[in-house]
């Protein structure tokens, strides 16, 4: 059985003086993550594709928490130019790589990469690299990448990142989550080797009640709805492992921090990885291809002694 803790959102400590960047902060998990952090005094930079929607969410959260320190900034993770513009001038303590798309029809990024892999992985790879030096100077700095247990179903073919040979919306999403896991683990290895104070953590919400599959084919949406009636957790509960990873210095790296068993209240549970996620050669090759495609070569700095 995986290790677990009794930690809950009620245990989230005072975050006053810390700045968090949360991608995808205008919907789903991102709204809940932002709400809880702001309620504990954190400054949250809401990285969103639709700033109009982000402004509405910010207004709603400020109505709940009048002192909430929230800033809405535009980023489209599929468009690396917007990632670079977003990163300019941002100095966070914690980066939560949460935003993403799922189960969408096949399309390509400007770099010719399938859109789910490009958005969910490459955009976050570039953003992490562009912010890493500034994160190094942060208070208890961390990069939290939100993955999924579906990584086990991913099939990453580095010679076919456009998914020309075969494509299914669900399969491409699983592959993007495998890329998230490989990236988070490789980043952890490189940060530790450099003696960096930044920690790389991987967390997932289990089955949560989000609208990530809103663009899925009708048959997939029906299945998702039926599963949701039984297994999906309320969002405010599902974000428990993500908030734990983002705020607790005791949270372990190298593990998949999940919510525990379905149908029970979420508690951070430390799962081991399996399958392709444990292939360090695949992780290294993905890292090299990601650096080539994004033009961002992440090199953790060795801290001054």
N, C-alpha and C positions, 0 to 999 in steps of 0.2 A: 504493500500500500504506500502511496506517496506521503511524504511528510506534509503536515498542515499546521495552521495556527488558528487561534481563536479570534484573530484580528477582524474587526468590522469597520465600516465607515464611521461609526461612532467613536472609534479610536484615532481617527485622523487628527493629528496635532495642529497647533497653531503654525500657519505658513506665512505669517507676516514678514515682509522683507525679502521674500523669494519670488522670482519671476518664472512663470511656466509658459512655454509655447505649446499650444494644443492644436494640432491640425485636425480639420474636420469638425471644428467646434460649433458649427451652426445646426447640427442635427445629431440624432441618435446618441451614441456613447459620448461623443464630444461635448454635447450640451451637459450631460450629467457630470462628466469629469470637471468641466468648467464650473458648474454650479457648486460642487462640493469644495473645490479649491478656493473659489472666491469667498465662500461662506467662512473659510478658515483664515481669511486675510491675505491670500496670495494675490499677486498681480498676475493676470492671465492675458496673454496675447492670443487672441482668437484668430487662427490662420484659416481662412475660409475662401472658397471659390466664388460664392455669391455674397458680396458685402451687404447687399440690401437685406438678405435673409439674416446675415450675421448681426446687422444693426437691430433687427426686430428681436432676435434672441437676447442680445445684450440688454435691450430695454426691458424685456421680461424678467431677466435675472436681476437687474437693478431694482425692479419693483419688489422682488422677493428679498433682496439684500441691498439696501440703499447705499451702503459703503463699498460695494463691490468695485474693484479696480480692474476694469475690462477695456481692452483695446482691440478693435476689429481691424485686421489687415488682410489684404487680398493675396492669395496664392492659388494657382492651379497646378497641382502636382504633375499633371501631364505636360505642362509647358515649363520647361526648365528656365526660360527667361524670367518668368514670374517668380520662380523659386529664388533666383539670384537677387531680384529686386526686393523680395521679402526679407531675405537674410541680411541685407545691407542695413546696418544700424541696430539690429536686434541683439540684445545681450541677455540671454536667459540663464537660469540656474538649472532648469530641467526642460528637456525636449520630449514631448509625448507624440510619437509618430502614430497617430490614430486614424487619420483620414484615409479614405479609400473608396473605390467603387467595386461593385460585385455583380456577377452574372449578367453582363451586358453583351450585346451583339459585338462581333469582332470588328475592331477598328484599330488603327495604328497611331502611334505618337509621331511627332516630327522626326524622331530618330529611327522610325521604322520598327518600333517595338510594340507588341500587342498591348492594348491600352490598360488592361488590369495590371499586368506586370510593370508597365511603365509608371502608372500612377501609384500603385501600392508599394512598389519597391524602389524604382529608380528615382522618383521624386523625393522620397524620404532619404535615400542614399545621398543624393546631392545636398539636401537641406542639412543633414547631419554633418557632412563634411564642411560645408560653408560656415556652420556655427561652432564647430568643435573647439577651435582655439579660444573662443569667448566662453564656452561652457567650462573650459579648464579652470578659469578664474572664479567660477561660481561657487555658491554655498551648497555643499553636498551635491555636486553636479551629477546628472544622470541623463541617459538616453533610454527611453522606454519605447520599445517597438511593440505595437499591438498585433499579435499574430492570431492563429486559430488552430484548433485541433485538426482542421481539414488539411493542414500541411502534409499529413501522412498520405493523402491522395494525390499530391502534386507530382508532376513529371517534368522536370526542368531540362530542356534540351537547349543548350547554349548555342547550338548551330541553327536553331529555328526559333529565335526570340519573337519573330513575327507570327508564329503559330500558323504557318502556311500549310504544313503537312496535315495537321488535324486541329480542329478547334471545337470546343464546347464551352459555353459560358461558365458552367460550374467547374469544369476541369481547369480552365484558365485562372479562376479565382483561387483554387487550391494551389496551383503552381505559384501564384503571387505570394501566398502565405508561406509556402516552402522557402521562397526567396527571402521573405522577411526573417524567417528563423535562421537561415544560413547567414544572413547579414548580421543579425544581432549577436550570434555566437562568434562569428569572425571578428566583429568589432570588439567584443569582450576580450578575445585572445590578444588582439593588438594593443588594446588599452592597458591590459595587465602587463604585457611584455615591455611597454614603454614606461611603466610606473606612473601612469596617468591617474589623477584623482577622479576622472570621469568613469562612471560605471554604466555598462550596457546591460539592460534587462529586457526580458521577453515576458509578456503577459497576454492572457486571452480571457474573454468574458464568458466562454462557453456559448450556449445557445441563448441569445438575448433578443428581446423584442425591439428590433430596429427595423428601419425601412431599407436596409442595404439591398434587398432583392427586389426593389420596386421596378427595376428594368428587366427582370427575369421573364422568360417565356411564361405564358399563362399556366401551363402544367406545373412548372417549378414553383410558381407562387401558390398554387393550390396545396402542393405538398408542404411548403413552408408554413402556410396558415394552419394546416392540420397539426403539424409538429408543434407549432407555437402554442396551440391550445393546451398542450400537455407538458412540454418540456421547457419552453423558453422562459427565461427569468425576466422580471421587471428590470429596466435599464439601471435604475438607481442601485439595485443589488448586483447586477452584472459587472458594474465598474469597480467593484471591491478589489479584485486582484490588480487592476491597473493603478488605482490610487495607492495601494500598498507598495507596488513597485516604484512608484514615482516619489514617495515621501518617506519610506522607511529605509534607513541605512543598513538595517539587518537583512533586507530582502536579498535572496541569493541570486547571483549571476549564474549563467550556464544551465538554468532550469526554466521550464515553462510554467509560469505562475498562473494557475487557473482558479476557477471558483469552487472546485470540489464536485461532489456528486450532484446530479440533476435532482430536482424536486426538493432540495434542501437549501437553506439560506447559504449564500456564498461566503466562503472562507478561503483565504489564500492557501492554495495547495501547490506543492512543489513537485512537478512532474518531470521525469526524465524524457529525453528525446529519443527517437528511434528512426530507423530507415535512412533515407537520403539525408536527413538533417544531421546525421552523425558522420558525414563524409567530409573531412577537412579539405580534401583536394577539390571537391565540387565547390565548397565555400570560397576557396582561394581563387578558383577560376571565375566564379560569379563576381567576386570583388574586382578582379582585373577587367572583366567585360563592362562592369558597371562604371568603373572609372573612365574607361575608354568612351563609353556612350554619353556620359554626363559631362566629361571634361573636369571632373572633380576627383582628385586623388587624395583620399583621406590618409593623413599621416599624423597619428597622435604624437603630440609634442612631449618630450621628456621634461618634467617639471624641474625648475631650478632648485638646487639644494641650498 
